[in-house]
């Protein structure tokens, strides 16, 4: 079964692939959300959400925790062009300032932890990695716009972290090689009759 979901689904179970289609409503008005899921909604064969006509470019929004057994992003070389090595990352990573914080005001509904969070501040990330920050609308539980705020694409930070670790490993290996040279020099100088 492939269903176009328009409206609110509450405590719903759908068998087969369910599609929340974002596009035009029945009288040809643009819609941002095709379905508002409340309670416990189960999809036995997955859910497909497309952002085709969404003015925000966002296919789905979730307030609260999202739990999955796996998360995949298309990364096939055949789907990419202009592939180049990532430039140096360690110096830029060192400019990021991880923080602890609590959500306040309209964002307090974003957290199900109701306590201390860990992360980065979007305005600070934007200065270093502007491509990882997006201006988007924060919505309340009914889908109403509360305001415009910045969001961070944490998943896209992973390749930068990998590059930073590789650069750090290069430094460690160079230091280890230098240390071995110095230890050998000390050994030669301290051995009797080998000076």
Phi, psi and omega in degrees: 000136176236114187248138169272116187263110177235120181115202184254133174248125181235126181047061189249143171236126177238134177259139184094181182283122180258133181242121172268103188268120178262124182188243180247147176278189187294338178250027172068026173269139178297140176236148180267320181242131178271332182217144174244110183265129176232163181065213179255111179247128184246138178233109187287337182233030175091170178226137180244125179235125180247143182259020185321299186260003181293127179290338180276343184075009181256126183279326182208151176231140178229126170258117182114183183286143173242122183248131180216156177276342177197154178221123182238147175236136177304130182216014182298133180302331180292345180262004186237157173220168180054041181287125179221157176297147177290134178293174181312137185241331189301316180297320179288322178298324180294343178279342179284144182238092177302143184228162163249150184194170170237144176289147180228166176055226185294341181275353183299336178284349181288336186255134172262357180280331181051050179188211185288131176252164174233140179172203181237160177265124187305318182297326178286319178297319183301328179292331185258316181230076184299332181289350180263002183240137181228137173275127182211167181271138173269132183241150177276182185299335180268000179095000179285143181286126179267324181171175179260128183219166180267143178233151182250135175272084184297324182298324180285352175281342183301312178300326178292320178296319177298314179298318178298319177295321178296317178297319179296320179295322176300318179296315180299315181295321177295320178293322178296318178297317179295320178298318178298320178297315180294320178297319178296319179295317178296319180299316179296318182289330182269350180279127180297136175078003181245021181272000000 
